[in-house]
Amino acid sequence: MRGFIRIVNGISEWTGKVLMWLPWVITAIIVWEVGGRDLFNKPTIWAHELSLMVFGALSMVGGAYAHKHRAHVNMDLFYARLPAKRKAILDLFTFPFFAIFCAVILWKGWEFAWRSMKIWEYSQSNWAPLIWPIKLTIPIGAILLLLQGLSNLISDLSKVYTRKGVKN
């Protein structure tokens, strides 16, 4: 179990370190667009759409990193004041809802991405980039999030049933 936790946490940490550069990419795209449009009167046809695609990938794949660091939204009014063991108990109670959420996102996201891949879907804009690679980030993100959730579940079970728990 420790090996599973170590591998999953490593994957989440690695993806987080890669994805942390994407806001800079989005910023560069927007600066390029604004500079080109306002300074040189040469707007682009690709900047807006590309920035949305990069943000979408960041949002979908970054969930596992956020979950590893327990950075998703909680009812902090109560949760933040709880000791670690009680937080783990509450997380164990809410895990089935989390798992159902991930399963639905994975299932529907895969259907969505697969349809797009089958028809080699392009955007309807003038730029017309392929869309399926971005749609594929939905099931990939769901898999990574579910794996991190399982890692957190094992860690929480350890906190509840042992004195020191497994380090997350």
Residue pairs with C-beta under 8 A, 6 or more apart in sequence:
1 154
1 158
1 166
2 166
4 150
4 151
4 154
5 151
5 154
5 155
5 166
5 168
8 147
8 148
8 150
8 151
9 68
9 148
9 151
9 168
11 64
11 144
11 147
12 64
12 65
12 67
12 68
12 144
12 147
12 148
12 151
13 65
13 68
15 61
15 62
15 64
15 65
15 144
16 62
16 64
16 65
16 66
16 68
19 58
19 61
19 62
19 65
22 54
22 55
22 57
22 58
23 58
25 54
26 51
26 54
26 55
26 58
29 47
29 50
29 51
29 54
30 47
30 51
32 44
32 47
33 43
33 44
33 47
33 48
33 51
36 42
36 43
36 44
36 47
37 43
37 44
45 125
45 126
45 127
46 127
46 129
49 123
49 125
49 127
49 129
50 129
53 129
53 134
56 134
56 137
57 134
57 137
59 141
60 137
60 138
60 140
60 141
60 142
61 137
61 140
61 141
61 144
62 141
63 72
63 141
63 144
63 145
63 148
64 141
64 144
64 145
64 147
64 148
65 148
66 72
67 145
67 148
67 149
67 152
68 148
68 151
68 152
68 168
70 152
74 80
79 87
79 90
82 90
84 159
84 165
85 159
85 160
88 155
88 156
88 157
88 159
88 160
88 165
89 156
89 160
91 152
91 153
91 156
92 153
92 156
92 157
92 160
95 149
95 153
95 156
98 149
99 146
99 149
102 142
102 145
102 146
102 149
103 146
105 138
105 139
105 141
105 142
105 145
106 139
106 142
106 143
106 146
109 135
109 138
109 139
109 141
109 142
110 138
110 139
112 135
112 138
113 132
113 135
113 136
113 138
113 139
115 121
116 131
116 132
116 135
116 136
117 132
117 135
117 136
120 130
120 132
121 130
121 131
121 132
121 135
122 128
122 129
122 130
122 131
123 129
123 130
123 131
151 168
152 168
154 166
155 165
155 166
155 167
155 168
158 165
158 166
159 165
159 166
